[in-house]
Amino acid sequence: MNRLIDIKDKSDEEWLLDLINVADYQFGNGAGEGIFGGDIEMKRSRTGRVRQIYSEEGYIATYTDGGRLALGLEGGKRLLNSLEFPAYRVVMNQESESYIRDGKNAFSKFVIDVDPEIRPKDEVMVVNENDILLAVGKAKISSDAMIDFNTGVAVKIRFGKKA
């Protein structure tokens, strides 16, 4: 008879393997190792479920109730180094860079390039023309719409990276 594993009984190593698998599914093969490599610290909820993930460098991600990862700046930096351009990137023009770094939303009229695979609600990295991380956030519209529209929010910024 199969015994279900209680969340509270899961070890950090088991959670780490789960998080790596989630990242690989969400962002593509190799993303999990890139995001969760090195020493990380997992903070659990009172039910024993992993919620926030940190490294010495900063906040990596939150493991959401929906079973996806919501990126922090350190997670975005790690993902940027793990995936080849243009994967999960929204490239913004220079005019909008300071606003995005301040944590303000990225508007479609300033998008100059985008990963064609991005769909609404995808976690994305917002970068400048030199592929330098400006922010992380959630896509509000599809990649086609980001390029075609001249108004509206393309990415709801969660964290902007101060210069």
C-alpha positions as CSV (number, residue, x, y, z in Angstrom):
1,M,0.0,0.0,0.0
2,N,1.4,3.4,-1.0
3,R,1.8,5.9,1.8
4,L,1.4,9.6,1.0
5,I,4.3,11.7,2.2
6,D,3.2,14.4,4.6
7,I,4.5,17.8,3.6
8,K,6.0,18.3,7.0
9,D,8.0,15.0,6.5
10,K,9.7,16.2,3.3
11,S,13.4,17.0,3.8
12,D,15.1,20.1,2.3
13,E,16.7,17.8,-0.2
14,E,13.4,16.5,-1.4
15,W,12.0,20.0,-1.6
16,L,15.1,21.2,-3.6
17,L,14.5,18.4,-6.2
18,D,10.9,19.4,-6.4
19,L,11.8,23.1,-6.9
20,I,14.4,22.2,-9.6
21,N,11.7,20.2,-11.4
22,V,9.2,23.1,-11.2
23,A,11.8,25.5,-12.6
24,D,12.7,23.2,-15.4
25,Y,9.0,22.8,-16.3
26,Q,8.2,26.5,-16.0
27,F,11.3,27.9,-17.8
28,G,12.9,25.0,-19.7
29,N,15.6,22.3,-19.1
30,G,18.5,23.5,-17.0
31,A,16.7,26.4,-15.4
32,G,16.3,24.6,-12.1
33,E,20.0,23.9,-11.6
34,G,20.8,27.5,-12.6
35,I,18.3,29.1,-10.2
36,F,18.8,26.7,-7.3
37,G,22.5,26.0,-7.5
38,G,24.8,26.7,-4.6
39,D,23.8,27.3,-1.0
40,I,20.1,28.2,-0.6
41,E,17.8,28.6,2.3
42,M,14.2,27.6,2.2
43,K,11.6,29.2,4.5
44,R,8.6,27.1,5.2
45,S,5.0,28.0,6.0
46,R,3.4,26.8,9.2
47,T,2.1,23.8,7.2
48,G,5.6,22.8,6.3
49,R,5.4,23.8,2.7
50,V,8.4,25.7,1.2
51,R,7.4,29.3,0.4
52,Q,10.4,31.6,0.1
53,I,13.8,30.7,-1.2
54,Y,17.0,32.7,-0.5
55,S,20.7,32.7,-1.1
56,E,23.4,34.7,0.5
57,E,23.1,37.1,-2.5
58,G,19.4,37.7,-1.9
59,Y,15.8,36.6,-2.5
60,I,15.5,34.0,-5.2
61,A,11.8,33.2,-5.5
62,T,8.5,32.3,-3.9
63,Y,6.9,28.9,-4.5
64,T,3.3,29.9,-5.0
65,D,0.1,28.1,-4.0
66,G,-0.4,27.5,-7.7
67,G,2.8,25.4,-7.9
68,R,4.8,28.0,-9.9
69,L,7.8,30.2,-9.0
70,A,7.5,33.9,-8.6
71,L,10.9,35.3,-9.2
72,G,12.9,37.7,-7.0
73,L,15.8,39.7,-8.3
74,E,18.4,37.1,-7.4
75,G,16.3,34.5,-9.1
76,G,16.0,36.7,-12.2
77,K,19.8,37.1,-12.3
78,R,20.4,33.4,-12.0
79,L,17.8,32.6,-14.6
80,L,19.3,35.2,-17.0
81,N,22.7,33.4,-16.7
82,S,21.0,30.0,-17.2
83,L,19.0,30.7,-20.4
84,E,20.1,31.8,-23.8
85,F,18.8,35.0,-25.2
86,P,15.8,35.7,-25.8
87,A,14.3,33.2,-23.4
88,Y,11.8,34.7,-21.0
89,R,13.2,38.2,-21.7
90,V,11.4,41.5,-22.5
91,V,13.8,44.0,-23.9
92,M,13.0,47.6,-23.1
93,N,14.4,50.8,-24.7
94,Q,16.8,53.1,-22.9
95,E,14.1,55.8,-22.3
96,S,12.1,53.5,-19.9
97,E,15.1,52.0,-18.1
98,S,15.1,54.3,-15.0
99,Y,11.4,53.9,-14.5
100,I,11.6,50.1,-14.6
101,R,14.6,50.1,-12.3
102,D,12.4,52.1,-9.8
103,G,9.8,49.2,-10.0
104,K,7.3,50.9,-12.3
105,N,5.5,48.8,-14.8
106,A,6.9,48.2,-18.3
107,F,4.7,49.6,-21.0
108,S,4.3,48.1,-24.5
109,K,5.3,51.2,-26.4
110,F,8.8,50.9,-24.9
111,V,9.3,47.2,-25.8
112,I,11.9,46.7,-28.5
113,D,12.2,42.9,-28.5
114,V,10.7,40.0,-26.7
115,D,10.8,36.2,-26.5
116,P,8.1,35.1,-29.0
117,E,7.1,32.3,-26.6
118,I,5.9,34.6,-23.8
119,R,2.3,34.2,-22.8
120,P,0.2,36.3,-20.4
121,K,1.0,35.4,-16.7
122,D,4.5,34.1,-17.5
123,E,7.3,35.1,-15.2
124,V,9.7,37.2,-17.2
125,M,13.0,39.1,-16.9
126,V,13.0,42.7,-18.1
127,V,16.3,43.6,-19.6
128,N,17.9,46.5,-21.5
129,E,19.4,46.4,-25.0
130,N,22.6,45.0,-23.5
131,D,20.8,42.0,-21.8
132,I,21.3,43.5,-18.4
133,L,18.6,42.7,-15.8
134,L,16.4,45.7,-15.0
135,A,13.5,43.9,-13.2
136,V,11.5,40.8,-12.8
137,G,7.7,40.6,-13.1
138,K,4.7,38.9,-14.7
139,A,3.7,39.3,-18.4
140,K,0.3,40.9,-18.7
141,I,-0.1,40.3,-22.4
142,S,1.4,38.0,-25.1
143,S,4.7,38.6,-26.8
144,D,2.9,39.6,-30.1
145,A,0.8,42.1,-28.2
146,M,3.8,43.6,-26.5
147,I,5.4,44.4,-29.9
148,D,2.1,45.4,-31.6
149,F,0.5,47.6,-29.0
150,N,1.4,51.2,-28.4
151,T,-0.5,51.5,-25.1
152,G,-0.9,49.4,-22.0
153,V,1.2,47.5,-19.5
154,A,3.3,44.7,-21.0
155,V,4.9,43.5,-17.7
156,K,3.7,44.1,-14.2
157,I,7.0,44.7,-12.4
158,R,7.5,42.9,-9.1
159,F,11.1,44.1,-8.3
160,G,13.2,46.7,-10.0
161,K,17.0,46.5,-9.8
162,K,18.4,49.8,-8.7
163,A,21.4,50.8,-10.8
